[in-house]
Amino acid sequence: MAETTYDWDRPEGILAALNDTPLPELRRRAAVVTDLAAVIPLYVSASPSYRLGNATRYACNDSGGSSNTLYVTDDGRALLLGLSRDSELHVGRENNGRDFANLRDLYRGVPEDLMRYAGDRTDAYENLTVTDRETGASLLLVSGACWFDGEQWHFARGLLDLCAAEGLNPAFEAGLVPDEYLLGHEFTLENFFEEYIGPGVLSDEEWAESVALARPVFERYPQP
């Protein structure tokens, strides 16, 4: 995969980055980050992956209120959710009907069979939910939702409409791009340390130790 520069300030740039990354490769990156977070210091934490229905769930968080969650289905589709603590679309957790209705509208356009994952009630750090008091239904609290139909990625129609109505930029508000996935860059052991960890963060000894711990993780998930 060649190095590519995307316009992260526009939703089209985010979609281009996702569409240029085959889903098996995106899943590999999510799995690598999940396992790396358990053995070396990263800028994010990650919950263990788990199965939910016909999908595998991966998630990472910054321990400060922002997170990304990815559900990859067995039939080659996906749901990517973002929660940014700084987003104007953060509806809060008042657990009242208005908040639930607003959140459900943000998800509008996501196929119903993928919406089952948006109702994930598994006990995990990233799984904050908003509940409808009348029906008992719950949805994961998000500021952005994006889904893959097997060929192309799409922003949730409700997210785009809400941003248009409020004069907001969905590329900023959705919180959908996990930096640690290095979209647009090669995802190798060496490149991960150069592009994501960065120079000067670790001492030479810490760098060498972290690379040694990370190497088996990358070997466990070879590029498809």
Salt bridges, closest charged atoms under 4 A:
GLU3 OE1 - HIS185 ND1 2.55
GLU12 OE1 - ARG10 NH2 3.58
GLU25 OE1 - ARG28 NE 2.85
GLU25 OE2 - ARG29 NE 2.73
ASP35 OD2 - ARG220 NH2 3.17
ASP62 OD2 - ARG85 NH1 2.34
ASP74 OD2 - ARG51 NH2 2.76
ASP75 OD2 - ARG77 NE 3.24
ASP105 OD1 - ARG108 NE 2.81
GLU112 OE2 - ARG104 NH2 2.80
ASP113 OD2 - ARG77 NH2 2.67
GLU126 OE1 - ARG57 NH2 3.13
ASP149 OD2 - HIS154 NE2 2.89
ASP161 OD2 - ARG108 NH1 3.11
ASP161 OD1 - ARG157 NE 3.11
